[in-house]
Amino acid sequence: MLKEGQVRIPSGCAIAAIISKKGEMMTGEKIIESMKPMHDRSNGLGGGFAAYGIYPKFKEQYAFHLFYDDTSAKTECETYISEYFEICGSEPVPTRKIPEITDEPIIWRYFVSPLPTKLASLQLDEQEFVVRTVTHINTFISGAYVFSCGKNMGVFKAVGYPEDVGKFYKLEEYSAYSWTAHGRYPTNTPGWWGGAHPFNLLDYSIVHNGEISSYDANRRYIEMFGYKCNLQTDTEVMTYIADYLLRKQKLTLEETAQVIAAPFWSTIERKDEKEREKLTYLRTAYSSLLITGPFAIILGFNGGLMALNDRLKLRSMVVGEKDDKVYIASEEAAIRIIEPDIENIWAPSGGRPVIVKVEDGKY
């Protein structure tokens, strides 16, 4: 019989991130290397990466990454996209055949710009137009899934361990000023290509370690505003919550963190009057977007990252700094393997966001 200490019980999933505050471009090799010490946090049912700054030649276009089940789904989806966008580039996402990654779908990318006539007729801004397009494809075109749709960034994910996924997508050939990564250990949702992390909408991407016990309440609320949770993983809703609060409601990153990891009422009562009024408003106005359950997340966006734990810090996360680089991971070993001389390493408090931004004009 196994005794305590003879078996490792991971606290589920692995997350990691690297960002250069000076906008220095880094290949995907380091972020892949950082995931290797956390191999046992995954079970091979999902791995993925998000990279920012990788498409400088198409930085003004939206980069759509899609999974297709078959060529008929691809034909139908391309017909739909061409009705609403100018397609400036279309090609398969480069991959290499490796034995660890199997049953891959058709993986394609497009660089697109919304047609001005369509924007004018629908009276939508570009971002809302893109969101509605992606929602339509993922909801109504069978066998087609948009899993990345931001500008000058991209998500790369698959069923597999993250280090194999990185090799599969040739991430050593990409350069980015910011990388996030995820190794999945699903507990109550299926392991499939679209359900791997990161989840993305526009330039927002989420990697998540934990479980959302408030998922149904969060989903019902966010779907009132046109979002559709159809990728069979609870983390998907976090991405839509971030988009809704940051883009539609114009909240700051700090305020967004105070909604999804809201302070306890007892904590709010101890604040000064001005802060108490603000926190009370956020907890009341967006009560259905409070995320409960254990979680550690990294939110990527153009120009920065935000890392956040649940209020009780039920999932591990550490942050370290060295020169202009900031490193975030589920385990300290994941940071030290790529930066042995790491400085100023700490574990953020529960509910306290760590926000890192690239210097103005550096990306």
The 8 nearest C-alpha neighbors of each residue, nearest first, counted from 0:
[[1, 2, 5, 3, 6, 4, 7, 8],
 [2, 0, 5, 3, 6, 4, 7, 8],
 [3, 1, 5, 4, 0, 6, 7, 8],
 [2, 4, 5, 1, 6, 7, 0, 8],
 [3, 5, 6, 2, 7, 1, 8, 0],
 [6, 4, 3, 2, 1, 7, 8, 0],
 [7, 5, 4, 8, 3, 1, 2, 9],
 [6, 8, 9, 5, 4, 39, 3, 10],
 [7, 9, 6, 10, 11, 40, 39, 4],
 [10, 8, 11, 40, 7, 39, 12, 41],
 [11, 9, 8, 314, 12, 40, 209, 315],
 [10, 12, 9, 40, 184, 208, 209, 13],
 [13, 11, 183, 40, 184, 208, 182, 41],
 [12, 14, 182, 181, 40, 329, 37, 208],
 [15, 13, 181, 328, 329, 180, 206, 182],
 [14, 16, 328, 180, 327, 179, 329, 181],
 [15, 17, 179, 327, 178, 326, 180, 328],
 [18, 16, 326, 178, 177, 325, 327, 179],
 [17, 19, 177, 325, 324, 176, 20, 178],
 [18, 20, 324, 22, 21, 23, 323, 176],
 [19, 21, 357, 323, 22, 358, 356, 324],
 [22, 20, 19, 23, 358, 361, 357, 323],
 [21, 23, 361, 176, 19, 362, 20, 357],
 [24, 22, 176, 21, 19, 25, 20, 175],
 [23, 25, 176, 175, 174, 22, 26, 19],
 [26, 24, 174, 175, 176, 23, 27, 177],
 [27, 25, 174, 171, 173, 28, 175, 172],
 [26, 28, 171, 170, 30, 29, 173, 31],
 [27, 29, 171, 31, 26, 30, 32, 170],
 [30, 28, 32, 31, 27, 33, 337, 26],
 [29, 31, 33, 32, 27, 28, 34, 178],
 [32, 30, 28, 29, 162, 33, 34, 165],
 [31, 33, 29, 30, 34, 35, 28, 337],
 [34, 32, 333, 30, 31, 35, 29, 337],
 [33, 35, 37, 32, 31, 36, 333, 162],
 [34, 36, 38, 37, 32, 33, 162, 31],
 [37, 35, 38, 34, 333, 332, 33, 39],
 [38, 36, 35, 34, 40, 39, 13, 333],
 [37, 39, 35, 40, 36, 41, 34, 160],
 [40, 38, 41, 37, 42, 9, 36, 7],
 [39, 41, 12, 38, 37, 9, 11, 13],
 [42, 40, 184, 183, 182, 39, 12, 38],
 [41, 43, 184, 44, 183, 40, 39, 160],
 [42, 44, 159, 160, 45, 41, 158, 183],
 [45, 43, 190, 158, 159, 42, 183, 184],
 [46, 44, 158, 195, 183, 159, 43, 157],
 [47, 45, 161, 182, 160, 181, 159, 156],
 [46, 48, 156, 181, 155, 196, 180, 161],
 [47, 49, 180, 155, 179, 154, 156, 197],
 [48, 50, 154, 179, 178, 153, 155, 197],
 [49, 51, 178, 153, 152, 175, 177, 53],
 [52, 50, 152, 175, 177, 53, 176, 151],
 [51, 53, 175, 151, 152, 54, 176, 55],
 [52, 54, 175, 174, 51, 152, 151, 55],
 [53, 55, 151, 57, 56, 58, 52, 152],
 [56, 54, 58, 57, 53, 151, 52, 59],
 [57, 55, 54, 58, 59, 151, 53, 60],
 [58, 56, 60, 55, 54, 59, 151, 110],
 [57, 59, 151, 55, 60, 54, 56, 150],
 [60, 58, 57, 150, 61, 151, 112, 56],
 [61, 59, 111, 112, 57, 110, 58, 150],
 [62, 60, 150, 111, 149, 110, 148, 63],
 [61, 63, 110, 148, 149, 109, 150, 60],
 [62, 64, 148, 109, 108, 147, 61, 110],
 [65, 63, 108, 147, 146, 145, 107, 62],
 [66, 64, 145, 107, 144, 106, 146, 108],
 [65, 67, 106, 144, 105, 143, 104, 145],
 [68, 66, 143, 105, 69, 142, 104, 73],
 [67, 69, 142, 104, 105, 143, 72, 66],
 [68, 70, 67, 71, 72, 73, 105, 142],
 [69, 71, 73, 72, 74, 67, 68, 105],
 [72, 70, 74, 73, 69, 75, 68, 76],
 [73, 71, 75, 70, 74, 142, 69, 143],
 [72, 74, 70, 76, 71, 75, 67, 77],
 [75, 73, 71, 77, 72, 76, 70, 78],
 [76, 74, 72, 78, 73, 77, 71, 79],
 [75, 77, 79, 73, 78, 74, 72, 80],
 [78, 76, 80, 74, 79, 75, 81, 73],
 [77, 79, 75, 81, 76, 80, 74, 82],
 [78, 80, 76, 77, 82, 81, 75, 83],
 [81, 79, 77, 82, 83, 78, 84, 76],
 [80, 82, 84, 78, 83, 79, 77, 85],
 [83, 81, 79, 80, 84, 78, 85, 114],
 [82, 84, 81, 80, 114, 113, 117, 79],
 [85, 83, 113, 114, 81, 112, 80, 111],
 [84, 86, 112, 111, 114, 87, 113, 81],
 [85, 87, 111, 88, 110, 84, 109, 81],
 [88, 86, 110, 111, 85, 89, 109, 112],
 [87, 89, 110, 109, 86, 90, 111, 108],
 [90, 88, 109, 108, 110, 86, 87, 91],
 [91, 89, 108, 107, 92, 109, 88, 93],
 [92, 90, 107, 106, 108, 93, 89, 105],
 [91, 93, 107, 106, 108, 90, 94, 168],
 [94, 92, 91, 168, 95, 169, 106, 90],
 [95, 93, 168, 167, 169, 92, 96, 166],
 [96, 94, 167, 97, 168, 169, 93, 166],
 [95, 97, 167, 94, 98, 100, 101, 99],
 [96, 98, 99, 100, 95, 167, 101, 163],
 [99, 97, 100, 101, 96, 163, 167, 95],
 [98, 100, 97, 101, 163, 159, 160, 164],
 [101, 99, 98, 97, 159, 158, 102, 163],
 [102, 100, 103, 99, 98, 97, 158, 159],
 [103, 101, 104, 100, 158, 192, 105, 157],
 [102, 104, 101, 105, 100, 157, 106, 192],
 [103, 105, 68, 67, 66, 106, 102, 69],
 [104, 106, 67, 66, 107, 68, 103, 69],
 [107, 105, 66, 92, 65, 91, 104, 67],
 [108, 106, 91, 92, 65, 64, 90, 105],
 [107, 109, 64, 63, 90, 89, 92, 91],
 [108, 110, 89, 63, 88, 62, 111, 90],
 [111, 109, 62, 88, 87, 61, 60, 86],
 [110, 112, 86, 60, 61, 85, 87, 84],
 [111, 113, 85, 84, 60, 114, 61, 86],
 [114, 112, 84, 83, 115, 85, 111, 125],
 [113, 115, 84, 117, 116, 83, 85, 112],
 [116, 114, 118, 117, 119, 113, 120, 84],
 [117, 115, 119, 114, 118, 120, 113, 121],
 [118, 116, 120, 119, 114, 115, 121, 83],
 [119, 117, 115, 121, 123, 116, 120, 122],
 [120, 118, 122, 116, 117, 121, 115, 123],
 [119, 121, 117, 122, 118, 116, 123, 115],
 [120, 122, 118, 123, 119, 117, 128, 116],
 [123, 121, 119, 120, 118, 124, 117, 128],
 [124, 122, 118, 121, 128, 127, 125, 119],
 [123, 125, 127, 126, 128, 118, 122, 119],
 [126, 124, 128, 127, 129, 123, 113, 118],
 [125, 127, 129, 128, 124, 130, 201, 123],
 [126, 128, 130, 129, 124, 125, 131, 123],
 [127, 129, 125, 126, 131, 130, 123, 124],
 [130, 128, 132, 126, 127, 131, 133, 125],
 [129, 131, 127, 133, 132, 128, 134, 126],
 [132, 130, 134, 128, 129, 133, 135, 127],
 [131, 133, 129, 135, 130, 134, 128, 136],
 [132, 134, 136, 130, 135, 131, 137, 129],
 [133, 135, 131, 137, 132, 136, 138, 130],
 [134, 136, 132, 138, 133, 137, 139, 131],
 [137, 135, 140, 133, 138, 139, 134, 132],
 [138, 136, 144, 134, 135, 139, 133, 140],
 [139, 137, 135, 136, 134, 140, 229, 227],
 [138, 140, 136, 135, 137, 141, 134, 143],
 [141, 139, 136, 143, 138, 137, 142, 76],
 [140, 142, 143, 139, 72, 138, 137, 136],
 [141, 143, 68, 72, 67, 140, 144, 69],
 [144, 142, 67, 141, 140, 66, 72, 137],
 [145, 143, 137, 66, 65, 146, 67, 142],
 [144, 146, 65, 147, 64, 133, 137, 63],
 [145, 147, 64, 65, 144, 199, 193, 148],
 [148, 146, 64, 154, 199, 63, 145, 153],
 [147, 149, 63, 201, 62, 61, 200, 64],
 [150, 148, 201, 202, 61, 62, 152, 147],
 [149, 151, 61, 152, 62, 58, 60, 202],
 [152, 150, 58, 54, 52, 53, 55, 51],
 [153, 151, 51, 150, 50, 52, 53, 149],
 [152, 154, 50, 49, 147, 155, 149, 51],
 [153, 155, 49, 147, 48, 156, 50, 197],
 [156, 154, 48, 47, 49, 153, 168, 157],
 [157, 155, 47, 46, 195, 48, 154, 164],
 [158, 156, 192, 45, 46, 159, 164, 195],
 [159, 157, 45, 44, 192, 191, 46, 43],
 [158, 160, 43, 45, 44, 46, 157, 100],
 [159, 161, 43, 46, 163, 162, 164, 45],
 [162, 160, 46, 164, 163, 182, 47, 165],
 [161, 163, 165, 31, 164, 160, 166, 34],
 [164, 162, 166, 161, 165, 160, 167, 159],
 [163, 165, 161, 167, 166, 162, 46, 159],
 [166, 164, 162, 168, 163, 167, 170, 161],
 [165, 167, 163, 169, 164, 168, 162, 170],
 [166, 168, 164, 95, 94, 165, 169, 163],
 [167, 169, 94, 165, 170, 166, 164, 93],
 [170, 168, 166, 171, 167, 172, 94, 165],
 [171, 169, 27, 172, 173, 168, 165, 166],
 [170, 172, 27, 28, 26, 169, 173, 174],
 [171, 173, 170, 169, 26, 174, 27, 28],
 [174, 172, 170, 26, 171, 53, 27, 175],
 [173, 175, 26, 25, 24, 53, 27, 172],
 [176, 174, 24, 52, 51, 25, 53, 177],
 [175, 177, 24, 22, 23, 19, 18, 25],
 [178, 176, 18, 51, 175, 17, 50, 19],
 [179, 177, 50, 17, 16, 49, 18, 51],
 [178, 180, 16, 49, 48, 15, 17, 50],
 [181, 179, 48, 15, 14, 47, 16, 49],
 [182, 180, 14, 47, 46, 13, 206, 196],
 [181, 183, 46, 13, 41, 161, 12, 45],
 [184, 182, 12, 45, 41, 46, 185, 44],
 [183, 185, 41, 12, 42, 11, 186, 40],
 [186, 184, 183, 188, 187, 190, 189, 44],
 [185, 187, 188, 184, 189, 11, 210, 190],
 [186, 188, 185, 189, 232, 210, 233, 190],
 [187, 189, 232, 185, 186, 231, 190, 233],
 [190, 188, 191, 187, 185, 231, 194, 232],
 [189, 191, 44, 45, 194, 185, 188, 158],
 [192, 190, 194, 193, 158, 189, 195, 44],
 [193, 191, 157, 158, 194, 195, 156, 190],
 [192, 194, 195, 191, 230, 146, 144, 157],
 [195, 193, 191, 192, 232, 230, 231, 190],
 [194, 196, 45, 193, 192, 46, 156, 157],
 [197, 195, 198, 47, 206, 181, 46, 194],
 [196, 198, 206, 205, 204, 47, 48, 199],
 [199, 197, 196, 205, 204, 235, 238, 206],
 [198, 200, 204, 147, 203, 197, 238, 146],
 [199, 201, 203, 202, 148, 204, 238, 147],
 [202, 200, 149, 148, 203, 199, 150, 126],
 [201, 203, 149, 300, 200, 301, 150, 204],
 [204, 202, 300, 200, 199, 299, 201, 298],
 [203, 205, 199, 299, 198, 298, 197, 238],
 [206, 204, 298, 197, 198, 297, 238, 207],
 [207, 205, 197, 297, 296, 196, 181, 14],
 [206, 208, 296, 295, 209, 205, 294, 234],
 [209, 207, 12, 295, 294, 11, 296, 13],
 [210, 208, 294, 293, 207, 295, 11, 314],
 [209, 211, 293, 292, 212, 294, 208, 233],
 [210, 212, 292, 214, 213, 291, 233, 290],
 [211, 213, 292, 214, 291, 210, 290, 215],
 [214, 212, 291, 211, 216, 215, 290, 217],
 [213, 215, 217, 211, 212, 216, 218, 233],
 [216, 214, 218, 217, 213, 219, 212, 220],
 [215, 217, 219, 218, 214, 213, 287, 220],
 [216, 218, 214, 220, 288, 215, 219, 287],
 [219, 217, 215, 221, 220, 216, 214, 222],
 [220, 218, 216, 222, 217, 221, 215, 223],
 [219, 221, 217, 218, 222, 223, 216, 287],
 [220, 222, 218, 223, 224, 219, 217, 226],
 [221, 223, 226, 224, 225, 219, 220, 227],
 [222, 224, 221, 220, 225, 219, 226, 218],
 [225, 223, 222, 221, 226, 220, 243, 227],
 [226, 224, 222, 223, 227, 221, 131, 134],
 [225, 227, 222, 224, 221, 228, 239, 134],
 [228, 226, 222, 229, 225, 134, 138, 221],
 [229, 227, 230, 236, 235, 226, 218, 231],
 [228, 230, 231, 227, 138, 137, 232, 235],
 [229, 231, 232, 194, 228, 193, 235, 137],
 [232, 230, 229, 194, 188, 233, 189, 228],
 [233, 231, 234, 194, 230, 188, 235, 189],
 [232, 234, 235, 236, 214, 211, 231, 210],
 [235, 233, 236, 237, 232, 207, 238, 198],
 [234, 236, 233, 237, 238, 198, 232, 228],
 [235, 237, 239, 234, 238, 233, 240, 218],
 [238, 236, 240, 234, 235, 239, 241, 205],
 [237, 239, 241, 236, 240, 235, 205, 242],
 [238, 240, 242, 236, 241, 237, 243, 226],
 [239, 241, 237, 243, 238, 242, 244, 236],
 [242, 240, 238, 244, 239, 243, 245, 237],
 [241, 243, 239, 246, 245, 240, 244, 238],
 [242, 244, 247, 240, 241, 246, 245, 239],
 [245, 243, 248, 241, 242, 250, 247, 246],
 [244, 246, 249, 250, 242, 243, 241, 248],
 [247, 245, 249, 242, 243, 248, 244, 250],
 [246, 248, 243, 249, 244, 245, 242, 250],
 [247, 249, 244, 250, 245, 246, 243, 242],
 [250, 248, 245, 246, 247, 244, 251, 243],
 [251, 249, 245, 248, 244, 254, 255, 252],
 [250, 252, 254, 253, 255, 245, 249, 244],
 [251, 253, 255, 254, 256, 250, 245, 305],
 [252, 254, 256, 251, 255, 257, 352, 250],
 [255, 253, 257, 251, 256, 252, 250, 258],
 [254, 256, 252, 258, 257, 253, 251, 250],
 [255, 257, 253, 254, 258, 259, 260, 252],
 [258, 256, 261, 254, 255, 260, 259, 253],
 [259, 257, 261, 255, 256, 260, 289, 281],
 [258, 260, 289, 290, 256, 261, 257, 288],
 [261, 259, 350, 257, 258, 256, 309, 310],
 [260, 262, 257, 258, 259, 263, 289, 282],
 [263, 261, 266, 264, 267, 260, 257, 310],
 [262, 264, 266, 265, 267, 261, 310, 268],
 [263, 265, 267, 266, 268, 262, 279, 261],
 [266, 264, 268, 263, 267, 269, 262, 270],
 [267, 265, 263, 264, 268, 269, 262, 270],
 [266, 268, 264, 269, 270, 265, 275, 263],
 [267, 269, 265, 266, 270, 264, 275, 271],
 [270, 268, 267, 266, 271, 265, 275, 264],
 [271, 269, 275, 267, 268, 274, 272, 266],
 [270, 272, 274, 273, 275, 269, 268, 276],
 [271, 273, 275, 274, 276, 270, 277, 268],
 [274, 272, 276, 275, 271, 277, 270, 278],
 [273, 275, 277, 276, 271, 272, 270, 278],
 [276, 274, 272, 270, 278, 273, 277, 267],
 [275, 277, 279, 273, 274, 278, 272, 280],
 [276, 278, 274, 280, 279, 275, 281, 273],
 [279, 277, 281, 275, 280, 276, 282, 274],
 [278, 280, 276, 282, 277, 281, 275, 283],
 [279, 281, 283, 277, 278, 282, 284, 276],
 [282, 280, 278, 284, 283, 279, 285, 258],
 [283, 281, 286, 279, 280, 285, 284, 278],
 [282, 284, 280, 286, 281, 285, 279, 278],
 [285, 283, 281, 280, 286, 282, 287, 279],
 [286, 284, 288, 287, 283, 282, 281, 258],
 [285, 287, 282, 283, 288, 289, 284, 281],
 [288, 286, 285, 289, 217, 216, 220, 290],
 [289, 287, 217, 286, 285, 259, 290, 258],
 [288, 290, 259, 287, 286, 258, 260, 291],
 [291, 289, 259, 213, 288, 260, 211, 292],
 [292, 290, 213, 212, 211, 289, 293, 309],
 [291, 293, 212, 211, 210, 294, 290, 213],
 [292, 294, 313, 209, 210, 309, 314, 291],
 [295, 293, 209, 309, 208, 314, 308, 210],
 [294, 296, 308, 208, 314, 307, 207, 309],
 [297, 295, 207, 307, 206, 306, 294, 208],
 [296, 298, 306, 206, 305, 205, 299, 307],
 [297, 299, 205, 305, 304, 204, 306, 296],
 [298, 300, 304, 204, 203, 303, 297, 205],
 [301, 299, 203, 202, 303, 302, 304, 204],
 [302, 300, 303, 202, 51, 299, 203, 152],
 [303, 301, 357, 356, 300, 362, 304, 51],
 [302, 304, 356, 355, 300, 357, 301, 299],
 [305, 303, 299, 355, 298, 354, 300, 356],
 [304, 306, 354, 298, 353, 297, 355, 352],
 [307, 305, 297, 353, 352, 296, 298, 354],
 [308, 306, 352, 296, 295, 350, 351, 353],
 [309, 307, 295, 349, 350, 312, 294, 310],
 [308, 310, 312, 350, 294, 349, 311, 260],
 [309, 311, 350, 349, 312, 260, 308, 262],
 [310, 312, 349, 313, 309, 350, 293, 308],
 [313, 311, 349, 309, 314, 308, 310, 348],
 [312, 314, 293, 311, 294, 309, 315, 308],
 [315, 313, 312, 294, 295, 293, 316, 209],
 [314, 316, 329, 313, 317, 295, 312, 330],
 [317, 315, 329, 328, 346, 330, 314, 295],
 [316, 318, 346, 328, 345, 327, 329, 331],
 [317, 319, 327, 345, 344, 326, 346, 328],
 [320, 318, 344, 326, 343, 325, 342, 341],
 [321, 319, 325, 342, 343, 324, 341, 326],
 [320, 322, 324, 341, 342, 323, 325, 319],
 [321, 323, 324, 320, 325, 342, 19, 341],
 [324, 322, 20, 19, 321, 21, 325, 320],
 [325, 323, 19, 321, 322, 18, 320, 20],
 [324, 326, 320, 18, 17, 319, 321, 19],
 [325, 327, 17, 319, 318, 16, 320, 334],
 [328, 326, 318, 16, 15, 317, 319, 17],
 [329, 327, 15, 330, 14, 317, 316, 333],
 [328, 330, 316, 315, 14, 13, 317, 15],
 [331, 329, 328, 332, 333, 317, 316, 315],
 [330, 332, 334, 333, 317, 335, 328, 329],
 [333, 331, 335, 334, 330, 336, 36, 33],
 [334, 332, 33, 331, 330, 336, 335, 36],
 [335, 333, 331, 332, 336, 337, 338, 33],
 [334, 336, 339, 338, 332, 337, 333, 331],
 [335, 337, 334, 333, 338, 339, 332, 33],
 [336, 338, 335, 334, 33, 29, 339, 32],
 [337, 339, 335, 340, 341, 336, 334, 321],
 [340, 338, 335, 341, 336, 337, 334, 342],
 [341, 339, 338, 342, 335, 321, 337, 320],
 [340, 342, 321, 338, 339, 320, 319, 335],
 [343, 341, 320, 321, 344, 319, 340, 322],
 [344, 342, 319, 320, 345, 341, 321, 318],
 [343, 345, 319, 318, 342, 320, 341, 317],
 [346, 344, 318, 317, 347, 319, 343, 316],
 [345, 347, 317, 316, 318, 348, 344, 315],
 [348, 346, 345, 349, 317, 351, 316, 318],
 [349, 347, 351, 350, 346, 312, 308, 310],
 [350, 348, 310, 312, 308, 311, 309, 351],
 [349, 351, 310, 309, 260, 308, 307, 348],
 [350, 352, 349, 348, 307, 353, 347, 308],
 [353, 351, 307, 306, 354, 350, 305, 256],
 [352, 354, 306, 305, 307, 355, 351, 347],
 [355, 353, 305, 304, 352, 306, 356, 303],
 [356, 354, 304, 303, 305, 353, 357, 20],
 [357, 355, 303, 302, 20, 358, 304, 354],
 [356, 358, 20, 302, 303, 21, 22, 359],
 [357, 359, 361, 20, 21, 360, 356, 22],
 [360, 358, 361, 357, 362, 302, 356, 21],
 [359, 361, 362, 358, 357, 22, 21, 302],
 [362, 360, 22, 359, 358, 21, 357, 23],
 [361, 22, 360, 302, 52, 357, 176, 359]]
